[in-house]
């Protein structure tokens, strides 16, 4: 079986380029679909959110204690 010059070019040049373009689009599409990030100097268009690691230092009331429901603890309650 012989290949023409056109078939050879299609197999050795065009097909790999198509594969690379498809992979590049699959990688880039999630980033392009996200909303833009906030950049320094841009206006802040979101509701304010106040957070502090030290409520006593910020003269804020301490968070309410959660009641214990048993002797077991941890994320799965098995230690």
C-alpha positions in Angstrom: 0.0 0.0 0.0 1.5 3.3 -1.0 0.6 6.7 0.5 0.4 9.9 -1.5 2.2 13.0 -0.4 -1.1 14.5 0.7 -2.0 11.5 2.9 1.5 11.5 4.4 1.2 15.2 5.3 -2.2 14.6 6.8 -1.0 11.7 9.0 2.3 13.2 10.0 1.5 16.9 10.4 -2.2 17.7 10.6 -3.3 14.9 12.9 -0.8 15.7 15.7 -1.6 19.4 15.4 -5.3 18.6 15.8 -4.6 16.5 18.9 -2.5 19.2 20.5 -5.2 21.8 19.8 -7.9 19.6 21.4 -5.7 19.0 24.5 -4.9 22.7 24.8 -8.6 23.6 24.6 -9.5 20.9 27.2 -6.9 22.4 29.5 -7.8 26.1 28.9 -11.6 25.9 28.9 -12.1 25.6 32.7 -9.9 28.7 33.3 -11.7 30.7 30.6 -15.1 29.8 32.1 -14.3 31.1 35.6 -15.3 34.6 36.7 -12.4 37.1 36.8 -10.3 37.4 39.9 -10.1 40.6 42.0 -6.9 42.5 41.2 -5.3 45.2 43.3 -6.8 48.6 42.4 -10.0 47.2 41.1 -13.2 48.2 43.0 -14.5 45.6 45.5 -18.0 44.6 44.3 -18.8 42.1 47.0 -20.5 42.3 50.4 -18.0 42.9 53.2 -16.9 39.9 55.2 -15.2 40.4 58.6 -13.0 37.6 60.0 -10.6 37.5 62.8 -8.6 34.7 64.4 -8.6 36.5 67.8 -12.1 37.6 68.7 -10.9 38.8 72.1 -8.3 41.0 70.5 -10.9 42.6 68.3 -13.3 43.2 71.3 -15.8 40.7 69.8 -17.9 38.2 71.8 -16.5 34.7 71.8 -18.2 32.0 69.7 -20.8 30.0 71.5 -19.7 26.6 72.7 -21.2 23.6 70.9 -22.8 21.1 73.3 -21.1 17.7 73.5 -23.4 14.9 72.5 -21.2 12.0 73.7 -17.8 10.7 74.7 -16.6 10.1 71.2 -15.1 12.9 69.1 -13.3 13.7 65.9 -14.7 14.2 62.4 -16.1 10.7 62.2 -16.8 10.4 66.0 -14.6 7.3 66.4 -11.6 8.0 68.5 
